[in-house]
Amino acid sequence: MKILGINLSKRFGQWVDAIILVETDWNIKMLLHVLYHAFLLGVSKRTWRRRYRTCVRCPVYRYRTKTCGNGGDIGCGCYTPFLAMTRIKECWGKEHFGIGWD
């Protein structure tokens, strides 16, 4: 199944790999937070492309895992192809340093 031209089965595996790499302790609050953002999908394909291109150019972007920073001190650790699809107002980089999408 594709949403915005993205093969979800392939991206889901990459998302799971990113979560394992960050090594966070999963709890109910984090799971509810992820589900909440999953239901905020709904931006246009044009907006998604603009946001994702901005993420790829960002200095804290990790190409191997497609995540924002390392999830520790720098970056939020989000899986950027999915975050760019949500109706969130601005990304971590824009909020903290003025670099990123809004």
C-alpha positions in Angstrom: 0.0 0.0 0.0 1.3 3.4 -0.9 0.5 6.7 0.8 1.9 9.9 -0.8 3.9 7.5 -3.1 5.6 5.9 -0.2 5.7 2.1 0.1 4.6 1.6 3.7 5.8 -2.0 4.0 9.4 -0.9 3.3 9.2 2.3 5.4 7.7 0.4 8.3 10.8 -1.8 8.5 13.1 1.2 8.4 11.0 2.9 11.1 11.4 -0.2 13.4 15.1 -0.2 12.7 15.3 3.5 13.7 13.4 2.8 17.0 15.8 -0.1 17.8 18.8 2.1 17.1 17.7 4.8 19.4 17.3 2.2 22.2 14.5 4.0 24.1 12.6 2.2 26.8 9.1 1.9 25.4 6.2 2.6 27.7 2.5 3.3 27.4 2.9 7.1 27.2 5.4 6.8 24.3 3.2 4.3 22.5 0.1 6.6 22.8 2.2 9.6 21.6 3.3 7.6 18.5 -0.3 6.6 17.8 -1.5 10.2 18.3 0.9 11.4 15.7 0.0 8.6 13.3 -3.6 9.8 13.2 -2.4 13.4 12.4 -1.6 12.3 8.8 -3.1 14.5 6.2 -0.8 17.0 4.5 -0.6 17.3 0.7 2.1 15.4 -1.3 3.6 18.8 -2.2 3.9 19.8 1.5 5.4 16.4 2.3 8.0 16.6 -0.4 9.0 20.2 0.6 9.3 19.1 4.3 11.3 15.9 3.5 13.7 17.8 1.2 14.3 20.2 4.0 15.0 17.3 6.4 17.5 15.7 4.0 19.5 18.9 3.8 19.5 19.5 7.6 22.8 19.0 9.4 21.4 16.7 12.1 19.7 14.3 9.6 21.0 10.8 9.7 20.9 9.2 6.2 21.4 5.6 7.2 18.3 5.5 9.5 16.4 8.5 8.0 16.0 10.0 11.5 16.4 13.4 13.0 19.6 13.4 14.9 20.4 10.7 17.4 17.3 11.1 19.7 19.6 12.2 22.5 21.0 15.7 22.8 20.7 16.6 19.1 17.5 16.0 17.1 14.2 14.5 18.2 15.0 11.0 16.9 11.8 10.9 14.7 11.6 8.9 11.5 11.4 11.8 9.1 9.4 10.3 6.2 6.5 9.7 8.7 6.9 13.0 10.6 6.8 15.0 7.4 3.4 13.5 6.6 1.8 14.7 9.8 0.0 18.0 10.5 2.6 19.1 13.1 3.3 22.8 12.9 7.2 22.7 12.9 10.0 20.3 13.3 12.6 20.0 16.1 15.3 21.9 14.2 13.0 24.9 13.5 11.8 24.9 17.2 15.4 24.9 18.6 17.7 26.4 16.0 15.6 28.0 13.3 16.6 25.4 10.7 14.0 23.0 9.3 10.5 23.2 8.1 7.4 25.0 9.5 
